[in-house]
Every structure is written in C-alpha cells, then in structure tokens.
Amino acid sequence: MIEPIYYLMFAEEMLNTNKSDELEEVRLRTAINRAYYGVYHYVQRGYCDFMSLNEIEIISHSAFIKKLRDDRNSAIQRLGNQLYALKNDRVKADYHINANIEKTIAHKSYALAQKIKKTADFIFYNVS
C-alpha cells in the first residue's frame, strides 16, 4: 500500500527532471495528474475520517468535490473549490493532448496541490 502523498512527491520529481526532450511534456502532464490524485486521496481520507464516513461512501471524484463545495464549513468549501480547479487542470493534462502544457502550468498546478495539502493538514489532520 502507498500513501497518497507519495503521488505528490512523484509529481515534484517529474517537475524537477531537467531534461528538455520529446518526453518533457509527458512529464509535465504526469506531474499534474499525480499532484491531483495525491491530494484528492489525501483530502478524501482526511474528510472521511473527520466526518466518520467510510471511503466506499464516496461514489466519484465529481460527487466528492461537490460534497466539499456544498459543505457548511467555509474552509472545506474552499478546499472543494481548489480541488475542483486542480481537477480541471488534470482533465486538460490527461485528455486534451492537442493542448500545450507548459512548465508554468504544471508548476501552478503543483503549487495548488501543495496549498490544498496544507489546507487539508490544518482542517483534517490538526497540522499547522
């Protein structure tokens, strides 16, 4: 079993690979994908523990993000909005292969993932 945060660590590794070759954009797209999945699973675990839910009760990514965005707690809503934005980046990276994904976009997505993790740490994991 792996920890969700390992995906985020792998994303950072992909971003810090200083090769400029035909695989560069693949690494950038992979970094966005892994950053999203790392924080998605990290937030999901924290939220389920916080709300005493079984992770199996979370049907889909969209349903979970909607649940966060509709929460009464404004910090959880903000987390949902951030995750929604990162998911949009991930969808573009995964499915829009004709779109250019540049380093600045990948670094922006990674920074957002870090921000989401920090917010989740504060809300769900009591880390400040």
N, C-alpha and C positions, 0 to 999 in steps of 0.2 A: 504494500500500500504506500502511496506517496501523499505528501502534504500538498494542499492546493497552492501554497506559497512557492513551492518548487517551480511551478509554471512561471511565476513572476520572475524568479531567479533566472530561469532559462531565457525568458524574454530579454532580460538585461544582457545576458551573454550574447544573444543574437545581435543586439544593438551595438555591442562593443566589439564585434568582429570587424576589424578594419580592412576587409578585403573589398576591393572595387572590381567586381567581376560580374558575369552574367547571372550569378545567384544572389546578388546583393538585394534585389527587390523581393526575392523569395524569403530571404532572412528577415527583411523589414515586415513583410506580411505575416510571417510566422511569429515574430515578436508581438505584433498587435494581437494576434489570435491567442497566444499563450498568456499575455498580460490580461486579456479579458477573462479567459477561463480560470486563471489563477485567482483573480479577485472575485469572480462570480461564485466559485465554490467556497471561497473563504467567507464571503458575506453570507451565503446560504447557510453554511454551517453555524456561523455566529447567530444569525437570525433565528434559526430553528432551535438552537439551544436557549436563546434569550426568550423565545415565545413558547418554549416547551412543545415544539412540533417535531414530528418525525420527518426527515428529509424526503421520504417517499410521498408525503402530502403535497410536495411542490411538483406540480404537473409539468410545467415547461418554463423555459427562460423568460418568455414574454409574460406568463402568468405571475411568476415570482417578482419580476421587475415591477409589474403593475401593482402587486400587493405592497411592495415597498413604497411606491409613489403615492398610493392611496392611504398610507398609514397616518394615524393622527399625530404621531411624533414628527415634528418638522425636520429633525436631524435624519431620521430614517427616510423621509420623503426626499431629502437632498441626496442621500445615498442612492435611492432609486433613480433619481434624475441623472446622477453621474454615471451609474451603471448603464442606463438607457443610452446615454451619449457614447459610452465606450462600446456598447454592443453595436451601435451604428457604424463605428469605425471598424469593428471586427467583421461585420457583414460586408462592408466595402472591400476590406482586405481579402476576404475569403471568396467572394462571389463576383466581384467586378474586376475581372482580370484585365480588361482593357483600360482601366483607370490607372494612372500613375500613382504609386505610393512612394513618396519621398521620405528621406530621413527625418525631416521636420515633422511630418505627420506621425511617423512611428514614435518619435521621441515625445510628441504631445500626448499620444495615446498611453505610452508608458508612464508619463508623469501623472496623467489622470488616474491610472491604475494605482499608482503609489498613494495618491490622495485618497482614493476610495479605501485602500487598505488602512490608512491612518485613521480615517473616519470610523471604519468598522472596528478598529482596535479600541477606539475611545468608547463607542456605543456598546459593543457586544463583549469585548474582551478586557475591559477596565484597564487599558494601557493608555497612558497619556504621553 
